[in-house]
Amino acid sequence: MLPGSLTTPSLLAHLAIEKYLNGMPLHRIEMSWARDGVTIDRGTMSRWLGHVGAVLNETILAAAKAYALKTTFCIATDATGVLVQPLRGDLKKKQPCRRGHFFVELFDKQHAFFEYVPKETSVAVQDFFKGFTGHIQADAKKRLRRALPPAADGDEDAVCTEVGCWSHYPEPRFIWS
């Protein structure tokens, strides 16, 4: 399954379940396996999980997102800022955390995707919804409005329609008496 490795799909599945479903950190998995006579260091386990995650992202998740973009009526999305630790460089020099953004995308309550971008730009947002022609519900960010894909080849039916959020919509649409 992994080039140059003797691991099996069942071992990778067991490792992923222990780490992500049972919440065990890799050092505890390493100690647990060592008690059973299996010596695999946590660095190797980390590389295995990283490789499997990359393969899943390139295949299964990409196919799921393509399917969701093609069949979904409405996407609800929002972004939240997160602090990201800097890469290790000069250990004597302190570096501040950077700000990144996670997008939550809900496709008709059937699919949920979480996507990270280092910088929230119109181009990044447009890449998330490339090929989508339905409704997008968001918190009325101008960035989303600028990023919605334009009509393809003059086909007015092939555009995204922004659906405003009742909590964040920029101007009142309803008057209650």
Sequence and secondary structure as in RCSB ss.txt:
>XXXX:A:sequence
MLPGSLTTPSLLAHLAIEKYLNGMPLHRIEMSWARDGVTIDRGTMSRWLGHVGAVLNETILAAAKAYALKTTFCI
ATDATGVLVQPLRGDLKKKQPCRRGHFFVELFDKQHAFFEYVPKETSVAVQDFFKGFTGHIQADAKKRLRRALPP
AADGDEDAVCTEVGCWSHYPEPRFIWS
>XXXX:A:secstr
  TT    HHHHHHHHIIIIIS   HHHHHHHHHHTT    HHHHHHHHHHHHHHHIIIIIHHHHHHHHHH SEE
EEEEEEEEE      TTS    EEEEEEEEEETTTEEEEEEESS  HHHHHHHTTT  SEEEES  HHHHHHS  
 GGG GGGS EEEE TTT SS      
